[in-house]
Amino acid sequence: MKPLLKIAFLSIACFPCFCINNAAGSEDVIPGSQKIDRENSIINPIILTGIKKTDDIRESQKEYIRKHYEGYGILGYIYTMHDGKYIQIISIRNDQGQEKLIYFDMTDIYRKLGKSRDKKTRKDIKRLIEDHKPLEKEPAESV
């Protein structure tokens, strides 16, 4: 029952965020690290670099959260698509009950690892891509 509640919570928590349009900023990428988090949103997701295998994805995301959101724990993961990009959303919460959604652009990582010589890696990436479903309602554009 608890997994169903988490899925329901994440679905409900994400819907209002999809309707909010944050101004798209530049995508600053730090070599061997991650993009600077400026108004992280589905329109301006974090881009991870230095990923060499599928196991590195979760570790790099957890490290990003440890660095930028100290005291927050991971509630769950959502896989979606926006504007032709594979977006992974991580829901986090701190001890005071504050919740946030962190958006990661997985497109380049999937493209790179999907060409791996390792059969298991290619299979893992194929499964991850299949988990991504397009948004039913696109975020509203600002006037």
C-alpha positions in Angstrom: 0.0 0.0 0.0 2.9 2.4 0.8 4.3 2.2 -2.7 0.9 3.2 -4.2 0.7 6.1 -1.8 4.1 7.3 -2.9 3.2 7.0 -6.5 -0.1 8.9 -6.0 1.7 11.6 -3.9 4.4 12.1 -6.6 1.8 12.3 -9.3 -0.2 14.9 -7.4 2.9 16.8 -6.3 4.3 17.0 -9.9 1.1 18.1 -11.7 1.2 21.7 -10.4 4.9 22.0 -11.1 4.3 21.1 -14.8 1.8 23.9 -15.1 4.3 26.5 -13.8 6.6 28.0 -16.4 10.0 29.1 -15.1 12.2 31.2 -17.4 14.6 29.0 -19.3 18.2 29.9 -18.4 21.4 29.0 -19.9 22.6 25.4 -19.4 25.9 25.9 -17.5 27.8 22.6 -17.5 30.8 22.2 -15.3 33.1 19.6 -16.9 33.2 16.4 -14.8 30.4 17.7 -12.6 26.9 19.0 -13.0 25.1 22.1 -14.2 24.7 25.0 -11.9 21.2 24.8 -10.4 19.5 28.0 -11.6 15.7 27.8 -11.2 15.7 24.0 -11.8 12.6 23.0 -13.7 11.3 20.8 -16.4 12.3 23.5 -18.8 15.7 24.0 -17.3 16.8 20.6 -16.0 20.1 19.6 -14.5 22.6 18.0 -16.9 24.9 15.4 -15.4 28.3 14.8 -17.0 30.9 12.2 -16.5 28.5 9.2 -16.5 30.2 6.1 -17.9 27.8 3.4 -16.8 24.2 3.1 -15.7 25.2 2.7 -12.0 26.8 6.1 -12.2 23.4 7.8 -12.9 21.9 7.2 -9.4 25.2 7.9 -7.7 25.7 11.2 -9.5 22.1 12.2 -8.8 22.5 11.4 -5.1 25.8 13.3 -4.9 24.1 16.3 -6.5 21.3 16.2 -4.0 23.8 15.8 -1.1 25.8 18.9 -2.3 22.9 21.2 -3.2 20.1 20.0 -0.9 21.7 19.1 2.4 19.3 17.5 4.8 16.9 16.3 2.1 16.0 12.6 1.5 14.8 11.0 -1.7 11.1 10.2 -1.8 10.8 8.7 -5.3 11.5 8.9 -9.0 9.4 10.0 -11.9 10.3 9.4 -15.6 8.8 11.6 -18.2 9.5 13.4 -21.5 9.3 17.1 -22.3 10.2 18.8 -25.6 11.8 15.7 -27.0 14.0 15.2 -23.9 14.1 12.4 -21.4 13.5 13.9 -18.0 14.0 12.2 -14.6 12.4 13.9 -11.7 13.4 13.2 -8.1 11.1 14.1 -5.3 12.9 15.1 -2.1 11.9 16.1 1.5 13.7 17.5 4.5 13.0 17.0 8.2 10.8 20.1 8.3 8.6 18.6 5.7 9.6 20.9 2.9 9.4 19.1 -0.5 11.1 19.8 -3.8 11.3 18.3 -7.2 14.7 18.1 -8.9 14.7 17.7 -12.7 17.5 15.9 -14.6 17.9 15.8 -18.4 18.9 12.3 -19.2 18.8 12.6 -23.0 22.6 12.8 -23.7 23.4 10.1 -21.1 20.9 7.7 -22.6 22.2 8.5 -26.1 25.8 7.9 -25.0 25.2 4.7 -23.0 22.8 3.3 -25.6 25.8 3.0 -27.9 27.9 1.2 -25.3 29.7 -2.0 -26.2 28.3 -3.6 -23.1 25.1 -5.5 -23.8 23.8 -5.1 -20.2 24.3 -1.4 -20.3 22.4 -1.1 -23.6 19.6 -3.3 -22.2 19.4 -1.1 -19.0 19.2 2.1 -21.1 16.5 0.6 -23.3 14.5 -0.2 -20.2 15.0 3.3 -18.7 13.9 4.9 -22.0 10.7 2.7 -22.0 9.9 4.0 -18.4 9.7 7.6 -19.8 6.1 8.6 -20.7 5.2 12.0 -22.3 3.4 14.5 -20.1 -0.3 14.5 -20.6 -0.4 18.3 -20.3 2.5 20.5 -21.4 3.6 23.3 -19.1 1.9 26.6 -19.8 3.8 29.3 -21.7 4.1 32.7 -20.1 2.5 35.6 -21.8 
